[in-house]
Amino acid sequence: MARTPTPTTPNAPKPTAKPARPRDPIAAGERDAAFNRSASFNYFLSDRFEAGVALRGTEVKSIREGKANLKDAYGLLKDGELFLLNAHIGPFSHGNAMNHDALRTRKLLLHKTELRKLAGKAGVKGFTLIPTRLYFRNGRVKCEIALAKGKQEWDKRETERKREGDKEAKAAVARSQRR
């Protein structure tokens, strides 16, 4: 018994085998891969720049797993180039002998005009470059780096007082709305 051929239309949608799997929120760019919480407590943050990061493959995979830490990291301008120092990116869990060093110096990629702006502002006494967060944009790892001036102890206490006052005010408003 011969089969009759079924008519096909040229624009008919092709059936998909599996539904699309939801992506990891970090890899999709919906959530930060690493965030430097101590930066805003220890420094006054002014200008922020988005920089690309020159990484190895195992480093990108580790960042996707959430193994990045920016707590003690800082930026350094040297010979017209910007580098990220002391950023800890843990070794990739499925890596081999060619896995990366966790604390290696990584190059930050900025346009020359942005580098000139940073060189002028970071050269002023008391200012430094602090990475505030690592995140993904269009599949690439980006680092937000901020121009920062260190806080004194009394500045930190004042910031804490403001934060506590705001928290108490929000709680009072919430209590009054519940009644």
N, C-alpha and C positions, 0 to 999 in steps of 0.2 A: 504494500500500500504506500503510495507516494504522498508526501506531505505537500500541501499547497503553500506557496510562499505568502507570508503576511506582508501587506503593504506597509512601507515605512515612509514617514514624512521626514523631510530634511531638517526641520526645526524642532523635532520632538525632543523633550528633555530626556537625558539618559538617566537611568536609575542609579542611585549611589549605593554603594555597598554598606557603608557605615555612616551614621550621623556625625557631624563635625564634633570633635572633642573640645571641651572648653579649655582654653589655655591657662597656664599658670598666671596668677595676677601679677607676679613680679615680671615675668617674661613678656607679658602683654603690655606692660607699662602702666598698669592701673595702681600699682603700689610701689613704694621705694624699695630698692634692694638693700640699701643701708642708709641710716640716718644718724647724723652726729648730734645727739641730744645735748651734749655738754658744750657745744659751740656757742649757743645763744646764752647759756648761763655764764660762761667764762669770758665772752667777748661781746663788744658792740659790733654788730654786723652791718656793713653799709652796702657797697656795690657787690652785686652777684653776677657771675659769668657762668655760662654753660660751656663746658669743655668736653671734647671726646677724650677717650682714654686708650692708649696703645696697650693692648692686652694680648696674652696668649690664649689659645683655645680652652685650655683647662681652667684658666682664670675666669673666663666668661661662664663656663659651666658651674663653677663654684659660686659665682655671684648669683646665678639662677637658683641655686640650692639655698641661698641666704647665708653664705659663709663669709660675709664681708663685714669689716669693722673699721670705722673712721675715727674712733675716739682720740687717738694720739697722732693722727695724721696732720700734715701741713704741706703747703706748697712752697716751692723754691724756684726763683728765677735765676737762670744761669746761662750765660752766653746767648741771650735772646730766646731761650726755650724755657718752658715751664715743666717742672717735674713734681710728682706726688710722692712724698716720702712717708714712711711708717704706716701706710695703709695696709691693714692685715686682710689678706684674702686667703682663706684656708685652702689646703690642698684638696684637689678633686677626689671624691671618694672612689671613683672607678679609674683613677689615673694609674700610670705605670711609672717606670723609672724616669721618664721624661717629664714628670709633674713639675710644677713651678715652685719657686721659693716664696714663702708666704709674705715676707716683708720686703720684697725687692722694690727698687725705685722704678716708678712707671712714668712714662711721658704723657703729659696732657697736651691735647691738640687744640690750639686757638688760632684765630686769624692774626696776622701781623699787627693790624691796628689795635686789636684787643690786647695783645701782648705789650704794645707800646703804652697803652693806657695803664695797664697793670704795673709796668715798670716805673712809671712816673708816680703812681699813688703808693705802691708798696715800698718805694725808696724812702718815704717819709718816716722819721723815727717813731717807733711805737706801733706801726702797722705791720700786719702779717697776712698771709693767705691761708685760709682755713677751708677745707672741704666740708660742705654741709650735708650733702646727700649723694648717693649713687643710684641711678635709675636707668631704665631702658627706654629708648625712643626709637621707633622703627627698627627694632632688632639690634640696636647698637647701644653699648654702655656709655652713659654720659655722667659727668661729675659736675655738680654745682659747686663752684668755688667762690668764696666770699672774701672781700677785703675786711679785715677785722682789727679792732683795737682792744687791747686787754682791759678787763675790768679790775678795779680795786676791790678789796673786801667790802667796803661800805656800799659800793655799787651793787654788789651781789645781794647784800642784805636788803637794799632798797627794792631791787627787782622782786625778791621774795615777798616783801611786804605788799607790793602792788598786786602780785599774783594772789596772795591770800585775801586781800580786800576784794578783788574781782570775784573770787570764788564765793566769799560770804555774801556779796551782793546778788549773785546769781541764785544762791540758795534761798535768800530772802524773797526774791521775786517768785521763785518756784513755790515756796510756802504760801505766799499770798494768793497765787493763782489756784492753788488746790482748795482753798476755802470757799 
